[in-house]
Amino acid sequence: MTIDDDRPDLPSAEEALARLMAGNGRFVRGEPTISHPPREVLANLARGQRPFATILGCSDSRVPPELLFDAAFGELFIIRVAGNVMSPSVAGSIQYAGTHLGTQLFMVLGHEGCGAVQAALAAKFEGKQERSRIQTLLQDILPGLDDIDPQLAPRLQMNCAVEANVRWTLRQMIESPEGRERMAEGQIQIVGAVCEITTGQVRLLA
């Protein structure tokens, strides 16, 4: 792995995950520690970023990772796209984070009630069609929904589909040539999680 700078103080994947979940705990309890940074903090960040984790999350406005994990400016490298789907540009952003920023923890963060997943379910089971660009996005979600039972109650079906979509993105990351190479190094960790929309609590997937 090539990293732009020598950064021995970057946390391990395990330390980064513990830091994320501790921040989410503070958020859920209503005890966040992060406020708007003073101007000098932003000036320091202009010289370079040193995020301790990379998060691929959904574009949904209700699940901003910085707030959910009580993280300050510059602490998280965040990629957001509807449905937290994998694509060539997303993969490039992830590779950049690992290669040039040195992050060792990568999280795919889905959330309850995801509109993109709901639209994919409607396309799969009801034949509904969206406008062309949205339909292209749904094609990135549908392969992960192959095992979803059409007979499930709607809420349970949706919850299962959200988890399945996160796992599908995880699988694509892990099974890519770059993912296999990095995993073989034994330093990085790739995890999946789902945010409960009503509480903001983030639940790690086993």
N, C-alpha and C positions, 0 to 999 in steps of 0.2 A: 504494500500500500504506500502511495506517495502522498504526503501531506505538505502543504505549502510552507508551514512553519513547524519548528520543533516545539511541541506543546506537551511537555510531560505532565502538566497539571490538569489535563483533560480527564474527566472521570471515566471509570470503566463503564461498560454497559450496565452492569448490576447496580453500580452507584447511581448512574443516571436514571435508571428506572425507579429506584427508591426515592430519588429526589423528585421525580415527576409525581409519584403517588402521594408523597408527603404534601406537596403543593396542592394536589386535588383535595386531600383531606382538609387542609386549611380553608380552601374555597367552600367546600360543602358545609363546614362548621360556621361559615361566616366570619372567618378570622384571617383574611388575606393580609399579607405583609407588603405587597407591592403597591406603590402609588405612582403617580406620574413622575418620571425621572427629572431631576434637575438638568438644566441646560448643559452643564459640564459633563454629565454622563453621556449625553448624546454626542458631544464633541469628541469624547474618547472613543465612542463606537464608530465614529467616522473614519478612524484609522484602521478598523478591521473588526470582524465579527468572530466570536468564539462560542458558538452554541454548544450546549452539552448533549442535545438530543435532536433527532430529526423526526418530524411528525407528518404523515400523510393523512389529512383529514378532509372532511366534506366542506363544501362552500357554504353550507347552511349558516345563516347569520346568528343562530342561537347557540352555536358551539365553538366559540373562539378559543383555541388552545391556550393562548397566553393567559386568559382569565381562568379557564378551567384548572390550569396547573399552577396558578399564582406565580407566573414567571415574568421576569423583568425583560426590558428591551435587550435584544442580543443573546438571550439564553436559549431560544428555540429556533431551529431552522424549520419553517412550516411550509408545506406544499398543500394547497387546498384546491380541490376540484369536486364538482358534484358527484356524489356517490363514492368518494375516495377510491376512484378507479385507477388502474395502471394504464399508462400509454407511453409511447416513446419519449415524449417531452417530460412526463413525470419521472420516468426511469432515469433520464438524463439529470434531472434535478437531484434525485436520490444519489446517483453516482457522484455528482459534484460534492454533495455534503460529506460523503465518505472519503473521497479522494483529496479534496482541497480543504475541508474544514475539520476532518478527522473525527466526526461523531461516530460513536460506537453503538449507540442505541437508536433503533429505527422502529417507530410505532405506526401501525395503521389504525386510525381512530374512526370508527363508525358511530352512529348514534340512532337512538330510537326514533321512529317516525320519519325515517329518511325518505324524502320525496322522490329521489331518483330510484331507490329500491322499490318503492310503491309503484312507480310508473313501470318498472321492469316486470313486476308481478302482473300488472294489468295487461302488459303486452304478451306475457307468457300464457296466462290463463284465460284472458278475455279477448285477445287479438287486437287490443287497442293500439293505435298508431299515433305517434307524436310527430312534430315537425322534424324535418330531415336531420338537423344537427343533434337534436335531442335523441332521435332514434339511433343515431350513430353512438352516442354515449351509452344508451341502454344495451347496445350490442356488447359493450365491455363488461356489463353486469350479468347478463343472462346466462353465460356458461357456469357461473357460480351457483345458479339457482336450480340446477338439474335435479337435485334430490329433494326439493321442497314439495311437500304433500299438498295437492290441491284441495284435499278434504279438511285441512286444518281450519279451525276457527280463525277469522280474519286477523285478530290481534296476535295470536300465537304464530300464525303464518308469517306475519310481518316481522315479528321478533326473530324467528328462525331465519328469515331471508336476510335481515340485517347482519346477523352473525355469519351466515354463509357467504355474504358478499365480502366481509372483512377477511374471512379465511381464504377466499378466492384470490384477493389481492396479495395476501401474505404468500400464498403458494406461488404466484407469479414472480414475486420478489425473490423468494428462496431458490426457486428452480431455474432462475436466469443464470447464464454463465458467470456474470459478475457476482450474483448472490452466492452461488456455490463457491466461488473463489474466496470471497470474504468470509463465509461461514467456515471454510476449511482452515482459515487462519486462527480460528478459535477465540477471537477477541470481540466480535460484534454480536449483538443480540437483536432479533427481529420479533416483535410482539404485536399481538392484536388486542384491541380493546373496544368497548362500546360505552358511550356516554348515555346515562339515563337523563332524558331531556327535562324531566320535571324537577330533578334535584341537582343536576350537574355532576353527579357521582360517576366516576369512570371505573368500569369493571374490566379487569384483565381476563382475556379468554384463555382457558386451559389448553 
